[in-house]
Amino acid sequence: AGDRLAWTLISRTPQPEAPRPLIVMCGGNSFSRYSAGVGYSLPAIEQGDVLLFDYPGTGDTKGEATLANFEAASDTVRSLAEETAGDARGIVFWGHSLGGFVCAEMASQSPRAAGMIIEASARNLQDIADAWRPWYIFFGGWRVDEALARYDIVDTLKGFAPPILILAGTHDRVLPRRLSSEIFAGLEAAGRDVEMVSFNAGHNTIVLAAGFNGVMDRFFEALD
């Protein structure tokens, strides 16, 4: 992913006596540690230490935003998280929007994964393409490149045993709530430990919605 991967670890000082999880934050396509890191770190730090990173070609991470570089970055972040976790209470992977695909891949391959949060995302890229398709392109149908078509959150997490929490905004116009519902339905049908909670919020304001902190408290308290 270029010469270096830019990342930041945020932790409480002094450290709480009881071990806490390490939370890996995978933002959307416009995410960087500077543009959205603070907004996500504030609620997340209440639950555990937070690992933020910039995707290739964004923020402080150099290189091109190619599929190969993204996959290399995912491997790097997952390895870094496992090394950094130490005595932490496992790793929780939290993916927002398109970051849901990135974090799902990491979670499925991490032996220390303790949970997965999927926020305002979609099951696969074809569903996103269909949701964004202009109304006047009714026939034809958009096709996603075969290399990207394999990214399907339900398929990726079909063998994932830890709890999964899906967060959706009822006013999300970027990735409508129904796309989160399709993830939930697929994971529930696969027998996963999954819950979905909807908030009176848009695509980027779920963490600010009423009741959000209570949902986070219950999810993290229930982790093994």
Secondary structure, DSSP 8 states (H G I E B T S, - for coil): --S---EEEE--SS--SS---EEEEE--TT--TTTTHHHHHHHHTTTSEEEEE--TTSTT--S---HHHHHHHHHHHHHHHHHHHTTSS-EEEEEETTHHHHHHHHHHH-TTEEEEEEES--SBHHHHHHHHS-TT--SS-----HHHHT-BHHHHTTT--S-EEEEEETT-SSS-HHHHHHHHHHHHHTT--EEEEEES--TT-GGGSTTHHHHHHHHHHT--
